[in-house]
Amino acid sequence: MDCRDVFRRISDYLDGDLDADLKRAIEAHACGCHHCEVIIDTTRMTIKLYCDGQSVILPIQVHHRLHAVLRSRCRDKLA
């Protein structure tokens, strides 16, 4: 099992759709590979946050900074 194998199977792993041997192989690889461990944890948390579907109210300063960055990046891509 290498990083590419983990990336190919991450969705099935997180959905619980792998057989026990593949699941153990991914977990063993992630224990020794910080990069894959972070990818798995981040993907799991992203799915959890998305599925919770709760709106988050940003402080007004964060709201303004976020919009300024987004506008700037859009202008850069259009230029």
C-alpha positions as CSV (number, residue, x, y, z in Angstrom):
1,M,0.0,0.0,0.0
2,D,1.4,3.4,-1.0
3,C,0.0,7.0,-1.0
4,R,-1.5,6.6,-4.5
5,D,-3.4,3.5,-3.3
6,V,-4.7,5.4,-0.3
7,F,-5.8,8.3,-2.5
8,R,-7.6,6.0,-4.9
9,R,-9.5,4.3,-2.1
10,I,-10.1,7.1,0.4
11,S,-13.7,7.6,-0.5
12,D,-14.5,3.9,-0.1
13,Y,-12.4,3.8,3.1
14,L,-14.3,6.7,4.7
15,D,-17.6,5.3,3.5
16,G,-16.8,1.9,5.1
17,D,-17.0,0.1,1.8
18,L,-13.7,-1.7,1.9
19,D,-13.0,-5.3,3.0
20,A,-11.2,-5.7,6.3
21,D,-7.8,-6.4,4.7
22,L,-7.8,-3.2,2.6
23,K,-9.1,-1.2,5.6
24,R,-6.2,-2.5,7.7
25,A,-3.7,-1.8,4.9
26,I,-4.8,1.8,4.6
27,E,-4.7,2.3,8.4
28,A,-1.3,0.7,8.6
29,H,0.0,3.0,5.9
30,A,-1.5,6.1,7.4
31,C,0.1,5.2,10.8
32,G,3.5,5.5,9.2
33,C,2.7,8.3,6.7
34,H,1.9,11.7,8.2
35,H,0.8,13.0,4.8
36,C,-1.8,10.4,4.3
37,E,-2.9,10.6,7.9
38,V,-3.6,14.3,7.4
39,I,-5.4,13.8,4.1
40,I,-7.7,11.2,5.7
41,D,-8.4,13.2,8.8
42,T,-9.0,16.4,6.8
43,T,-11.3,14.7,4.3
44,R,-13.2,13.1,7.2
45,M,-13.6,16.5,8.9
46,T,-14.6,18.2,5.6
47,I,-17.3,15.6,5.0
48,K,-18.5,15.9,8.6
49,L,-18.7,19.7,8.4
50,Y,-20.5,19.6,5.1
51,C,-23.0,17.0,6.3
52,D,-23.8,19.0,9.5
53,G,-25.1,21.7,7.2
54,Q,-25.1,24.4,9.9
55,S,-24.4,27.9,8.9
56,V,-21.5,29.7,10.6
57,I,-21.8,33.4,11.3
58,L,-18.5,35.1,10.8
59,P,-17.4,38.1,12.7
60,I,-17.8,41.2,10.5
61,Q,-14.0,41.8,10.2
62,V,-13.5,38.2,9.0
63,H,-16.4,38.6,6.6
64,H,-14.8,41.7,5.1
65,R,-11.3,40.2,4.9
66,L,-12.6,37.1,3.2
67,H,-14.6,39.0,0.6
68,A,-11.6,41.3,-0.1
69,V,-9.3,38.2,-0.7
70,L,-11.9,36.6,-2.9
71,R,-12.4,39.8,-5.0
72,S,-8.6,40.1,-5.3
73,R,-8.2,36.5,-6.5
74,C,-11.0,36.8,-9.0
75,R,-9.4,40.0,-10.4
76,D,-6.0,38.3,-10.6
77,K,-7.6,35.4,-12.5
78,L,-9.4,37.7,-14.9
79,A,-6.3,39.8,-15.6
